[in-house]
Amino acid sequence: MFQLTYVSKSKSEMNFTDLNNILEVAKTNNSTLNITGCLVYHNSRFVQILEGEEIEVLQLYEKIKADERHQDVTLLWENNAKRYFGEWNMAFHNPNDDDDVKQFVENLILFSDFAEKSSSALLSFWATVRRVLGDGNIRNLESI
Ligand SMILES: Cc1cc2nc3c(=O)[nH]c(=O)nc-3n(C[C@H](O)[C@H](O)[C@H](O)COP(=O)(O)O)c2cc1C
């Protein structure tokens, strides 16, 4: 099993419909390809971990990299590791929810505290999620 984590910047601020469009397509495609993982969106930053067969993950990553909706796509880590996510997930704040953004951030920080970090890709994924949730500042990504 192969894992890959990258970070990127959305070209414009994504609204609920924009994110839902990605979610719908990704859910269907990834389930066909047996790819699992998690995509987090906050403050115009995407952080994504993809896991599955190496060839499938790399092919999908190439497709995602070419997507016009984001830029500065930067690979943070790739490695062989056990599958961690049972399905494909996406986390973003839905403005139609009653919960406010602060609650969303707090929940995800709490979740990241308990998440397994048994591989370098997972470790770098959750560290980057924390950073993105903090202040959107990823200038120090090299140090992760
Ligand atoms: C940040 C981001 C993450 C994405 N993640 C996935 C993904 O996990 N799986 C996927 O199939 N498409 C994902 N996409 C969409 C792909 O770039 C592409 O539009 C889609 O796979 C095209 O699907 P199609 O070939 O079935 O039309 C993502 C796009 C963005 C901007």
The ligand as a Gaussian input file, in Angstrom:
#p B3LYP/6-31G(d) Opt

LIG

0 1
 C       -7.806000      19.842000      -4.043000
 C       -8.399000      18.831000      -4.989000
 C       -8.485000      17.497000      -4.601000
 C       -9.017000      16.548000      -5.468000
 N       -9.095000      15.241000      -5.050000
 C       -9.580000      14.326000      -5.891000
 C       -9.644000      12.961000      -5.518000
 O       -9.265000      12.564000      -4.417000
 N      -10.147000      12.080000      -6.431000
 C      -10.585000      12.452000      -7.657000
 O      -11.008000      11.611000      -8.430000
 N      -10.559000      13.751000      -8.041000
 C      -10.071000      14.682000      -7.183000
 N      -10.046000      15.986000      -7.574000
 C      -10.595000      16.341000      -8.896000
 C       -9.622000      16.023000     -10.002000
 O       -8.650000      17.037000     -10.115000
 C      -10.356000      15.885000     -11.344000
 O      -11.134000      17.033000     -11.587000
 C      -11.305000      14.690000     -11.359000
 O      -10.658000      13.545000     -10.874000
 C      -11.787000      14.458000     -12.798000
 O      -12.554000      13.321000     -12.794000
 P      -13.038000      12.667000     -14.187000
 O      -11.747000      12.277000     -14.897000
 O      -13.853000      11.511000     -13.743000
 O      -13.791000      13.751000     -14.892000
 C       -9.493000      16.952000      -6.724000
 C       -9.405000      18.289000      -7.101000
 C       -8.875000      19.233000      -6.250000
 C       -8.789000      20.670000      -6.678000

